């Protein structure tokens, strides 16, 4: 039962982290053209929308923004899919009270963006507290003019 809870928790975390008004570092290159700046702005906005959707238990956001071939890796090494992530969101057994994202870095490689950040969350899954700090990496790919998350990995930190 605990492994199922961890998988459901991770599915929710995979769709959770988002920009909360903190500093966004633009690395590793120092010279950004206006196209890269616009891409970074779009990705930061996608991360913000992800946070809002998680706080409001909105299952439509991951339905729209996770690629069909999306895979996420939990802090325990389990692999989850788009459908598992959406199911976890719709179950109503997951509740976020707060989340704070810091140390966000967005790196752009053409139609691919890699986000790394720290997410401090407060919430419960099936009545169990999962509050604490995490670090995550999410990969976004622009397909047909729309950004989709294709990969996510989270690690519990101290």
Backbone as numpy.savetxt, mean C-alpha at the origin, in Angstrom:
# Nx Ny Nz CAx CAy CAz Cx Cy Cz
-5.72 -21.03 12.63 -6.54 -19.83 12.63 -5.68 -18.58 12.63
-4.59 -18.59 13.38 -3.75 -17.40 13.43 -3.12 -17.10 12.08
-2.72 -18.12 11.30 -2.16 -17.85 9.98 -3.18 -17.19 9.07
-4.45 -17.61 9.14 -5.49 -16.99 8.33 -5.66 -15.53 8.74
-5.61 -15.25 10.03 -5.72 -13.87 10.51 -4.57 -13.02 10.00
-3.36 -13.59 10.04 -2.19 -12.86 9.56 -2.31 -12.57 8.07
-2.78 -13.53 7.30 -2.97 -13.33 5.86 -4.01 -12.24 5.62
-5.13 -12.29 6.33 -6.16 -11.27 6.15 -5.65 -9.90 6.56
-4.91 -9.85 7.66 -4.33 -8.60 8.09 -3.40 -8.05 7.02
-2.54 -8.90 6.49 -1.61 -8.44 5.49 -2.33 -7.98 4.23
-3.38 -8.70 3.84 -4.15 -8.28 2.66 -4.63 -6.85 2.83
-5.07 -6.55 4.02 -5.54 -5.20 4.29 -4.38 -4.22 4.30
-3.27 -4.59 4.91 -2.11 -3.71 4.94 -1.58 -3.45 3.54
-1.70 -4.43 2.67 -1.20 -4.27 1.31 -1.92 -3.16 0.57
-3.15 -2.94 0.92 -3.92 -1.89 0.27 -3.94 -0.62 1.10
-3.26 -0.60 2.21 -3.36 0.47 3.16 -2.43 1.65 3.00
-1.11 1.48 2.95 -0.23 2.61 3.16 -0.46 3.73 2.18
-0.38 4.94 2.68 -0.62 6.09 1.84 0.06 7.32 2.40
0.23 8.30 1.57 0.89 9.52 1.94 0.01 10.36 2.84
0.56 10.86 3.95 -0.22 11.60 4.95 0.30 13.02 5.12
0.85 13.62 4.12 1.33 14.98 4.24 2.77 15.07 4.71
3.43 13.96 4.89 4.82 13.99 5.30 5.72 14.25 4.10
6.98 14.44 4.40 7.97 14.69 3.37 8.10 13.50 2.43
8.13 13.77 1.15 8.37 12.74 0.14 9.74 13.00 -0.45
10.63 12.05 -0.32 11.97 12.21 -0.86 11.98 11.82 -2.33
12.70 12.55 -3.11 12.79 12.29 -4.53 14.19 11.79 -4.84
14.35 10.46 -4.80 15.66 9.85 -4.96 15.63 8.84 -6.08
16.68 8.38 -6.63 18.05 8.73 -6.30 18.60 9.89 -7.13
17.92 10.29 -8.19 18.46 11.34 -9.06 18.03 12.71 -8.55
18.83 13.71 -8.79 18.51 15.04 -8.29 17.79 15.89 -9.34
17.98 15.63 -10.63 17.36 16.44 -11.67 16.10 15.77 -12.21
14.94 16.35 -11.90 13.68 15.78 -12.35 13.07 16.68 -13.39
12.62 16.08 -14.50 11.90 16.87 -15.48 10.44 16.96 -15.05
9.69 17.79 -15.75 8.29 18.01 -15.35 7.45 16.74 -15.46
7.79 15.85 -16.39 7.07 14.58 -16.50 7.28 13.69 -15.29
8.52 13.62 -14.80 8.79 12.84 -13.60 8.13 13.45 -12.38
8.14 14.78 -12.28 7.48 15.45 -11.16 5.99 15.14 -11.16
5.37 15.16 -12.34 3.94 14.84 -12.44 3.68 13.39 -12.06
4.54 12.48 -12.49 4.40 11.07 -12.13 4.49 10.90 -10.61
5.46 11.55 -9.99 5.60 11.46 -8.54 4.34 11.99 -7.86
3.81 13.10 -8.33 2.58 13.66 -7.77 1.44 12.66 -7.89
1.32 12.01 -9.04 0.26 11.02 -9.24 0.40 9.83 -8.28
1.62 9.36 -8.10 1.84 8.21 -7.22 1.55 8.59 -5.78
2.00 9.75 -5.35 1.71 10.21 -3.99 0.19 10.30 -3.79
-0.52 10.76 -4.80 -1.98 10.83 -4.71 -2.60 9.43 -4.63
-2.06 8.48 -5.38 -2.58 7.10 -5.31 -2.37 6.54 -3.90
-1.22 6.81 -3.31 -0.95 6.35 -1.95 -1.92 7.00 -0.95
-2.20 8.28 -1.12 -3.17 8.98 -0.26 -4.56 8.36 -0.39
-4.97 8.09 -1.63 -6.28 7.47 -1.85 -6.34 6.08 -1.21
-5.23 5.35 -1.26 -5.18 4.03 -0.65 -5.41 4.13 0.86
-4.78 5.10 1.48 -4.97 5.31 2.92 -6.43 5.62 3.23
-7.01 6.55 2.50 -8.40 6.93 2.73 -9.33 5.73 2.56
-9.09 4.93 1.53 -9.92 3.74 1.29 -9.79 2.75 2.44
-8.61 2.60 2.98 -8.42 1.67 4.10 -9.14 2.16 5.34
-9.04 3.43 5.64 -9.72 3.98 6.82 -11.24 3.86 6.72
-11.75 3.94 5.49 -13.20 3.88 5.27 -13.68 2.50 4.82
-12.78 1.50 4.83 -13.10 0.12 4.43 -13.73 0.07 3.04
-13.17 0.83 2.12 -13.65 0.91 0.74 -13.00 -0.19 -0.10
-13.78 -1.19 -0.49 -13.25 -2.31 -1.29 -13.18 -1.96 -2.77
-13.82 -0.89 -3.19 -13.78 -0.52 -4.60 -12.40 -0.02 -5.03
-11.69 0.64 -4.12 -10.37 1.16 -4.48 -9.42 0.04 -4.90
-9.22 -1.01 -4.08 -8.33 -2.08 -4.55 -8.88 -2.80 -5.78
-10.20 -2.86 -5.92 -10.78 -3.48 -7.13 -10.33 -2.74 -8.38
-10.26 -1.41 -8.28 -9.88 -0.59 -9.43 -8.37 -0.48 -9.63
-7.60 -0.53 -8.54 -6.20 -0.16 -8.65 -5.20 -1.31 -8.55
-5.64 -2.49 -8.14 -4.72 -3.63 -8.12 -4.78 -4.33 -9.47
-3.62 -4.61 -10.04 -3.56 -5.32 -11.32 -4.08 -6.74 -11.14
-4.58 -7.33 -12.21 -5.08 -8.72 -12.13 -3.98 -9.67 -11.71
-2.73 -9.38 -12.07 -1.61 -10.25 -11.70 -0.90 -9.78 -10.43
-1.55 -8.94 -9.65 -1.00 -8.41 -8.40 -0.63 -9.53 -7.43
0.53 -9.40 -6.81 0.94 -10.31 -5.74 1.53 -9.48 -4.61
1.25 -9.93 -3.40 1.81 -9.29 -2.22 2.45 -10.37 -1.36
3.48 -9.97 -0.64 4.17 -10.90 0.25 4.04 -10.36 1.66
3.48 -11.19 2.53 3.23 -10.80 3.92 4.53 -10.78 4.72
4.49 -10.17 5.90 5.67 -10.22 6.77 6.08 -11.65 7.13
5.16 -12.63 7.00 5.49 -14.03 7.26 5.86 -14.79 5.99
5.95 -14.10 4.85 6.36 -14.74 3.61 5.23 -15.37 2.81
3.99 -15.15 3.22 2.86 -15.72 2.47 2.54 -14.83 1.27
2.08 -15.46 0.20 1.73 -14.76 -1.03 0.22 -14.56 -1.06
-0.21 -13.34 -1.36 -1.64 -13.04 -1.48 -1.91 -12.42 -2.85
-3.14 -12.54 -3.30 -3.55 -12.08 -4.62 -4.48 -10.87 -4.52
-4.84 -10.35 -5.66 -5.80 -9.25 -5.71 -7.12 -9.67 -5.06
-7.64 -10.83 -5.43 -8.93 -11.26 -4.90 -8.90 -11.45 -3.39
-7.81 -12.00 -2.87 -7.70 -12.18 -1.42 -7.66 -10.83 -0.71
-7.01 -9.86 -1.31 -6.95 -8.52 -0.74 -8.33 -7.88 -0.71
-9.07 -8.00 -1.79 -10.42 -7.43 -1.86 -11.36 -8.12 -0.88
-11.27 -9.44 -0.79 -12.11 -10.20 0.14 -11.84 -9.77 1.58
-10.58 -9.59 1.93 -10.23 -9.15 3.28 -10.83 -7.78 3.58
-10.83 -6.90 2.61 -11.40 -5.56 2.80 -12.91 -5.63 2.98
-13.56 -6.46 2.16 -15.03 -6.54 2.20 -15.56 -7.28 3.43
-14.73 -8.08 4.09 -15.20 -8.91 5.20 -15.73 -8.09 6.37
-15.27 -6.86 6.51 -15.72 -6.03 7.61 -15.09 -6.42 8.95
-14.21 -7.39 8.94 -13.58 -7.83 10.19 -12.30 -7.05 10.47
-11.98 -6.14 9.62 -10.75 -5.35 9.73 -11.12 -3.91 10.00
-10.49 -3.31 11.02 -10.79 -1.93 11.36 -9.50 -1.16 11.64
-9.34 -0.07 10.92 -8.22 0.83 11.17 -8.72 2.04 11.92
-8.00 2.40 12.98 -8.32 3.61 13.73 -7.44 4.76 13.26
-6.20 4.44 12.91 -5.26 5.48 12.48 -4.14 4.86 11.69
-3.52 5.67 10.85 -2.30 5.26 10.16 -1.51 6.51 9.81
-0.20 6.36 9.92 0.70 7.46 9.66 1.85 6.95 8.80
2.03 7.56 7.65 3.09 7.14 6.73 4.18 8.19 6.73
5.42 7.72 6.89 6.58 8.62 6.89 7.68 8.01 6.04
8.74 8.74 5.87 9.93 8.26 5.17 9.62 7.74 3.77
8.64 8.33 3.11 8.27 7.86 1.78 9.28 8.33 0.74
9.67 7.38 -0.11 10.55 7.68 -1.25 9.86 7.12 -2.48
9.74 7.96 -3.52 9.16 7.54 -4.80 10.27 7.61 -5.84
10.53 6.47 -6.50 11.52 6.43 -7.57 10.79 6.06 -8.86
11.07 6.80 -9.93 10.36 6.63 -11.19 11.31 6.06 -12.24
10.82 5.04 -12.96 11.56 4.40 -14.05 10.60 4.27 -15.23
10.39 5.35 -15.95 9.47 5.33 -17.09 8.03 5.14 -16.60
7.40 4.04 -17.02 6.02 3.74 -16.63 5.95 2.88 -15.37
7.02 2.85 -14.60 7.06 2.11 -13.34 7.50 3.05 -12.23
6.85 2.93 -11.08 7.24 3.71 -9.90 7.36 2.76 -8.72
8.41 2.96 -7.95 8.65 2.14 -6.76 8.54 3.06 -5.54
7.67 2.66 -4.62 7.46 3.43 -3.39 8.01 2.62 -2.22
8.79 3.27 -1.38 9.19 2.68 -0.11 8.80 3.66 0.98
8.34 3.12 2.12 7.90 4.00 3.20 7.78 3.23 4.50
7.52 3.97 5.53 7.23 3.42 6.86 5.76 3.74 7.15
5.04 2.76 7.68 3.63 2.96 8.03 3.41 2.53 9.48
3.01 3.46 10.32 2.63 3.15 11.69 1.11 3.08 11.72
0.58 1.92 12.09 -0.87 1.72 12.03 -1.42 1.37 13.40
-2.71 1.67 13.59 -3.44 1.27 14.78 -4.75 0.66 14.28
-4.98 -0.61 14.65 -6.20 -1.26 14.21 -6.34 -2.65 14.76
-7.46 -3.29 14.37 -7.77 -4.65 14.82 -8.27 -5.49 13.65
-7.90 -6.77 13.69 -8.37 -7.78 12.74 -8.97 -8.91 13.56
-10.25 -9.19 13.37 -10.92 -10.24 14.12 -10.73 -10.05 15.62
-10.75 -8.80 16.08 -10.61 -8.50 17.49 -9.19 -8.51 18.01
-8.23 -8.88 17.18 -6.82 -8.92 17.58 -6.12 -7.63 17.13
-5.38 -7.03 18.05 -4.66 -5.81 17.75 -3.46 -6.11 16.84
-3.32 -5.34 15.77 -2.16 -5.48 14.88 -1.39 -4.17 14.77
-1.60 -3.29 15.73 -0.96 -1.98 15.72 0.56 -2.11 15.78
1.21 -1.20 15.09 2.66 -1.17 15.14 3.27 -0.60 13.89
4.59 -0.61 13.85 5.31 -0.06 12.70 5.62 -1.12 11.64
5.52 -0.72 10.39 5.85 -1.57 9.24 6.68 -0.75 8.27
7.48 -1.41 7.48 8.12 -0.80 6.30 7.57 -1.56 5.10
7.37 -0.85 4.01 6.80 -1.52 2.83 7.41 -1.00 1.55
7.28 -1.83 0.51 7.63 -1.47 -0.86 6.42 -1.79 -1.72
6.01 -0.85 -2.55 4.92 -1.09 -3.50 5.41 -0.68 -4.88
5.08 -1.48 -5.89 5.45 -1.19 -7.27 4.18 -0.86 -8.05
4.18 0.31 -8.66 3.08 0.77 -9.51 3.54 0.73 -10.97
2.65 0.33 -11.87 2.93 0.32 -13.30 1.79 1.06 -14.00
2.18 1.93 -14.94 1.16 2.65 -15.73 0.80 1.78 -16.93
-0.48 1.36 -16.97 -0.99 0.54 -18.08 -2.21 1.25 -18.66
-2.18 1.46 -19.95 -3.29 2.14 -20.63 -3.65 3.46 -19.96
-2.64 4.19 -19.51 -2.85 5.50 -18.92 -3.27 5.50 -17.46
-3.38 4.33 -16.82 -3.82 4.24 -15.43 -2.76 3.53 -14.59
-2.57 4.01 -13.36 -1.63 3.39 -12.45 -2.27 2.19 -11.76
-1.55 1.07 -11.74 -2.00 -0.13 -11.05 -0.86 -0.64 -10.17
-1.22 -1.09 -8.97 -0.23 -1.73 -8.11 -0.05 -3.16 -8.59
1.19 -3.57 -8.80 1.48 -4.92 -9.28 2.17 -5.77 -8.23
2.80 -5.13 -7.24 3.53 -5.88 -6.23 3.60 -5.08 -4.95
3.64 -5.81 -3.83 3.71 -5.19 -2.51 4.40 -6.16 -1.57
5.21 -5.61 -0.67 5.87 -6.43 0.34 5.99 -5.59 1.61
5.65 -6.20 2.76 5.71 -5.47 4.03 6.54 -6.26 5.04
7.18 -5.51 5.92 7.98 -6.10 6.98 7.63 -5.38 8.29
7.42 -6.15 9.34 7.20 -5.57 10.66 8.53 -5.04 11.16
8.52 -3.83 11.71 9.74 -3.23 12.25 9.55 -2.92 13.73
10.60 -2.44 14.34 10.51 -2.05 15.75 10.63 -0.57 15.88
